[in-house]
């Protein structure tokens, strides 16, 4: 498997976990049911999983991949805390909103523009 393929697969994996966590936070509707429901325990587990990936891959990622993963984790952690503060039951459906997308790999995190998805085929390298 080429390095490009591995990079694309890694970015795809973290983006899938990012989206799944948004569903678990109740921020977007479930893709199959079309309904929005919160499962904060599952969201915490997904965030912890991404954190573990960050720790285990430290020093082995391209700078763009590290920035992307850090940005996704910051975004998810902030939204998780926000949901905890709401105090609603985990099955209560808050207003559905589209999640801010991760910045395009290679984009400066500090100057990142919410709402941009990584380009198709972007490898983060």
PLY file of the C-alpha trace (Angstrom):
ply
format ascii 1.0
element vertex 125
property float x
property float y
property float z
element edge 124
property int vertex1
property int vertex2
end_header
0.00 0.00 0.00
1.39 3.40 -0.96
1.97 6.20 1.53
-0.67 8.27 -0.28
-3.25 5.51 0.19
-2.40 5.21 3.88
-2.68 8.99 4.32
-6.05 9.07 2.57
-7.32 6.18 4.69
-6.17 7.84 7.92
-7.89 11.12 7.04
-11.01 9.19 6.05
-10.98 7.32 9.38
-10.72 10.45 11.51
-13.37 12.23 9.42
-15.75 9.26 9.87
-15.19 9.32 13.64
-15.70 13.09 13.63
-19.03 12.79 11.82
-20.17 9.89 14.02
-19.45 11.97 17.11
-21.53 14.84 15.71
-24.43 12.40 15.33
-23.88 11.15 18.90
-23.86 14.75 20.18
-27.24 15.25 18.52
-25.87 18.03 16.34
-26.83 16.32 13.08
-29.49 13.80 12.17
-28.65 10.12 11.98
-28.01 9.32 8.30
-30.32 6.27 8.32
-33.17 7.31 10.61
-33.09 11.01 9.84
-33.68 11.69 13.53
-31.50 13.60 15.93
-30.78 12.09 19.33
-27.98 12.57 21.82
-25.88 9.80 23.30
-23.28 11.64 25.34
-21.68 8.44 26.65
-21.04 7.24 23.10
-19.85 10.72 22.08
-17.34 10.74 24.95
-16.08 7.31 23.91
-15.64 8.48 20.30
-13.79 11.60 21.45
-11.57 9.47 23.67
-10.90 7.15 20.71
-9.78 10.08 18.57
-7.61 11.27 21.47
-6.01 7.83 21.69
-5.31 7.90 17.94
-3.69 11.30 18.40
-1.45 9.99 21.18
-0.49 6.77 19.39
0.29 8.52 16.09
2.20 11.46 17.60
5.38 12.04 15.62
4.20 9.81 12.76
1.80 12.17 11.02
2.34 14.89 8.46
1.93 18.39 9.89
-1.38 18.83 8.06
-2.74 15.59 9.52
-1.68 16.63 13.02
-3.40 20.01 12.60
-6.56 18.38 11.27
-6.76 15.87 14.12
-6.06 18.55 16.74
-8.72 20.83 15.26
-11.30 18.05 15.12
-10.64 17.08 18.74
-10.83 20.67 19.96
-14.08 21.18 18.09
-15.64 17.97 19.43
-14.47 18.53 23.00
-15.89 22.04 23.06
-19.23 20.84 21.71
-19.32 17.93 24.16
-18.88 20.33 27.08
-21.57 22.56 25.59
-23.96 19.61 25.46
-23.12 18.64 29.05
-23.97 22.18 30.16
-27.39 21.93 28.51
-28.22 19.23 31.03
-30.89 17.68 28.85
-31.36 13.94 28.88
-29.12 12.12 26.38
-32.13 11.05 24.28
-33.57 14.56 24.02
-33.17 16.03 20.54
-31.69 19.53 20.47
-32.13 21.70 17.40
-30.41 20.03 14.49
-27.57 21.98 12.94
-24.88 21.14 10.45
-21.52 20.61 12.13
-18.72 22.96 11.25
-16.47 20.95 9.00
-12.78 20.48 9.59
-10.42 22.79 7.83
-8.80 21.71 4.64
-5.54 19.89 5.40
-2.71 22.36 5.07
-4.86 25.30 6.16
-3.63 27.30 9.14
-5.68 26.13 12.13
-5.74 29.59 13.72
-7.08 31.07 10.50
-9.32 28.09 9.76
-12.66 28.75 8.20
-15.49 26.61 9.55
-17.60 24.95 6.91
-14.86 23.68 4.64
-14.47 19.96 4.09
-11.14 18.49 3.03
-11.00 18.19 -0.72
-11.80 14.79 -2.16
-8.60 12.81 -2.51
-6.77 15.13 -0.10
-3.99 13.20 1.56
-2.87 15.68 4.14
0.65 15.45 2.72
0 1
1 2
2 3
3 4
4 5
5 6
6 7
7 8
8 9
9 10
10 11
11 12
12 13
13 14
14 15
15 16
16 17
17 18
18 19
19 20
20 21
21 22
22 23
23 24
24 25
25 26
26 27
27 28
28 29
29 30
30 31
31 32
32 33
33 34
34 35
35 36
36 37
37 38
38 39
39 40
40 41
41 42
42 43
43 44
44 45
45 46
46 47
47 48
48 49
49 50
50 51
51 52
52 53
53 54
54 55
55 56
56 57
57 58
58 59
59 60
60 61
61 62
62 63
63 64
64 65
65 66
66 67
67 68
68 69
69 70
70 71
71 72
72 73
73 74
74 75
75 76
76 77
77 78
78 79
79 80
80 81
81 82
82 83
83 84
84 85
85 86
86 87
87 88
88 89
89 90
90 91
91 92
92 93
93 94
94 95
95 96
96 97
97 98
98 99
99 100
100 101
101 102
102 103
103 104
104 105
105 106
106 107
107 108
108 109
109 110
110 111
111 112
112 113
113 114
114 115
115 116
116 117
117 118
118 119
119 120
120 121
121 122
122 123
123 124
